[in-house]
């Protein structure tokens, strides 16, 4: 009943028409759109390039009916030549809708860059921009699966994946089968009050929540005990190897208890760490003879971080 339409060939009904009426003309302002006809006893008019009785008419998307508000009337004429004109009907034609843009919020982009669309957050938040003010629905999809509907928060259309979204529609968390580990293609579909729809371009978001647990070991060349597997050394600048490291790992940190000894580097494809006053990437380190590693038993671990921001810590290695 709001007389809002996105239909350029809208249909109108004309009632309270006397039985002796012979002509029912529809006008937009003072421009004739054409003549209605009786269909199963009801006077009906559909805007089109030519109306049902062959009179040239204007489609609703021509200059005769502008995008926005238009004022329609109907003029009837009976067999005796009497005429009567209806009151005005204001019809709003709305056929335009901007294409929205969806983006992973910087706070949910946990990768090396906040613009790489790489995340380890299964409940990531997205912002949707370029949304017209008359939009009533903003739906986020993964492929052809609906994840739910965004809401406006302080004037910004926002969507956070969760078991149920902000308007109570069942939605899927990003770690469900609806969004797989790895690359996922998201779009947003907006609908305005007139029923127009517009769909964003695709946003590829990579969900990475997996990271293998690394293993740290004292290199055999630095294990100076009776066995090269007893983790006993007299080498204050011992070398360690770190294995089971995923290919997307960007940081391998070696710790003695809760004290960082520094960061390993890849040497000929092997993650390697040698305790020294300064490591290969210039980070201040503790030598094995410092307070960072005590004479006697010391507990070493390695913490790896991947491009998505996931972390994994090895089991403990006791080195004497």
N, C-alpha and C positions, 0 to 999 in steps of 0.2 A: 504493500500500500504506500510505499515511499516514492513511487513514480520515478525510480532510478533504474536505468537500463544500460547495458552495454551492447544491445541488439540494434544494429543499424537498419534492420528491417522489422521493427517492432510492429505488433498487431494491436489494434484498438477496437473496442466494442462501443457502439452507440445505442443508447437506450432511450426510453420515453419518446419514441418516434411514432407519430400518428400513422394509421393504416393507409391514408391516401397520399403519403409522402412519396414523391417520385425521384427526388435527388437528395443525396446526403454527401456534402462536400467537406473535406477535412482541410483546415488551413493552419499554417504555421505563421503566426502574425498575420500579415496580409498576403502571404504567399500560399497558393493552392498546392496541396500535396496530391490531390486526386479525389476520387469518389469511392465511397463505400458501396458494398453490395450486401444483399441479404443471403446468408448462409444458414440453412435450416431455421429460417425465421428470425435470425439475429443479424442486425446490421453490423458489418465487420469491415475494417480497413487495415490493410497491411502495406506499409511503405515499401515501395520497390520502384525500379526505373520506369515501369509502366503498370498502371493499376488494372484491376480486374475487368474494367469496362473499356479499356483501351485508351484512356485519357493519359497523356504524358504526366507523370508524377515525379517527385524528387525522392530519392532514397534519403534515409535519415542521416546518412553520413555526407550528404552534399552541403553546399553552403546554405541551403534553405533551412537546415536544422543544424545548428552549430554544436560543437562539443560544449557541454555545459547545459545551462537552463534554456529551455525553449517553451514558448507559449502556444498551445494548440486550442483551436475552437472547431466546432462543426456547425455548418449552415445547412438547414433542411428547407426544401421547397416542396409544396404540395401541388396537387393537380389544378387547383384554382390560382396558383401563382403566389400564394402566401409564403413568407419566409420567416424563419426563426433561427436564432443563433444561440448556441450553448454558452455557458460560462467558460472561463478559461481553465485549461488544464496545463500546469507546468510540469514538463517532463525533462529530466536531466539525462543527457546522453554522456556516458563516460566509457570511452574505449581505450584510454591510455593507462598504462601502468609501467613504472620504471622497472628495470631488471635489478634485482637485489644482488648483494655481494655477501658471501659468507667467508669468515676467516676464523682461524683458531686463535683464541685469545693469547696474548703474549705470556700471561701467567700460567697457561696450560701447555705452552710450547716449551718442553723441557730439553730440547736439543741444544747443540752448541750455539745455535742462533735462534732468536725468538721469532724468526721468519722462515724456518726450514720445515715447518709443519710436521715435526717429529715429536712424539710425546710418549711418555710412559704412564700417563694419567688416564685411567679407565673411566673417569667421570669428568672428562675435559669440558671446558666451557668455550662456546663459540659466540662471536658477535656477528650480527647481520646488519649491514648498512645499505644506504640508498633505497630505503623503504618509504613509499609514499605515505602521506599522513592519513589517507582514507583506508589503508590496509587493515583488515580485521583478523587475518589469519596468517601466521608465518610457520610453515611446516618444514622440518629438517628431515632429509631422507639420506639413507645410505644405499646407493643403488636405487632399487625400487622398494626398499623397506623403510617405512616411516619410523623415525626415532622419537618423534613427538613434536610438540609445538613450543616455539619460543614465546617469551613474554617481554614486555617492556619494563626495564629496571632503570629508573631515573632517566627516562627518555631514550634508552638504548635497547634495541631488540637483542635479547640474550637467550642462549640455550645451553643448558648443562645436562649432559647425558646422565640418567639415573634410572632406577627401577620404575619410578613414576615421575612424570614431568610436572611442571608448575601448574598446569591446568587439569591435572588428574587423568590425563590420557596415558595409558600404559606405554611406556617407552623402554628402550633397551639400553643397558649400560654398554659402554664402548668395549667391554671385554666379553660380551656375549657373542653368540654365533652370528648375530646380525652385523657385527663389525669384527672382522677377523684380525688376528695378529698379523701385522704387515700393512700393506697399502689398502686403503679404503677410499671410495669415491663418494663425497658428500655434495649434496645440492640443497637449496632451499627454495620452496615454492610459496609465493605470497598470493593472497586473494584479497581483493578490495571489496568495498560495500556494494559495488555494482556487479560483482561476480567475475570481473576480469582476473586472470591469473598470469603470473610471470615467474619463470624459473631462472635461478642463478646459473652461472657457469659452474663447472665442476671444481671442487677443492679436494685434492688428494692428501689425505692425512695418514701418516704411518704410525701405527700403534706398536710399540716395542716395550713389552713388559718382562722379557726373558733375558737373563744373563747368567752364564755358567759360573760356578764357583771355581776360582783359580786355586792353584797349588803352588806353594813356595817351597823351594828345596835348596839346601846348601850345596853349591857346586862341588863335584868330587875333587877338583883341584884345590879347593879351599878347606876340604874336610881332612885335617892333618892327623886325625886319630888313628887308632889301630885299624879301623875299618873306614872305608870312604862312605859309609852309610850311618855312622854313629853320631853325626852332627856335633863332633868335638873338634875345635880348631884353636890354633894359636895365632891365627891370621887376623890382625885388627882391621884389615881392609878386605875381608872375605867377600866373595862373589856369590850371588844367589841367582837361580833361574826360576822363572815363574811360568808355569804351563797351564793348559786348559783355559786359555784366554780367548774370548770371542773376537772375531775379526773387526767388529765395530768398536772395540774398546779404545778409548782415547787417553786414559790416565791409569797408571799402575803405581800405587803408592805403597811403600814398605813402612811398617810400623813396628816399634819395639814397645810392647804394651800399648799405651795411648800416646806415645811420642813418635812423631813422624821422622823417619830416617831419610826420606827423600823419595824420588820417583825413578822407576826403572825406565829403560829405553829398549827399543828393539835393535838387536845386533844380529844381522844375517837371519832375520825372521824369528829370533828368539828373544823374549823379554828377559832382560838381564839387569841386575842391580849389584853394584859394588860400593860398599860403604867407604866413604872418603870425606874429606873436609868440604868438598863441593862436588856435586854430581854433574853428569854430562849436560844437564839442562840448566845448570847455574843455580839450583836451589841449595840453600845452605843445609848441609847434612851433618850428622854426627858420626865420627869414626867409631869403630867397634870398641875402642879403648876409652871413649868418653863416658860421661854419666848416662848417655842415652842407651848404652849397652854395658851392663855391669860385668865385672869379672865373675864368672860362674854361669848359672843358668839364666837365659834370656828368652823371652817369648815373642816370636816374630809372627806377624800376619801381613797379608797383602790385601789391599782394597782396590778393586778395579771399578772404573766408571766408564759407561759406554756413551755413544753419541746422543742417546735419548735421555740420559741422566740417570739411568738405572745404576745401582751399585751392588757389588757382591764382595764378600770378605771370605778369605781362605780360612781353613782350619789353622790352628796354632802350630808353629814349628819351634821346638825348644832347641836352642843352640847354646852350647857351653863354650 
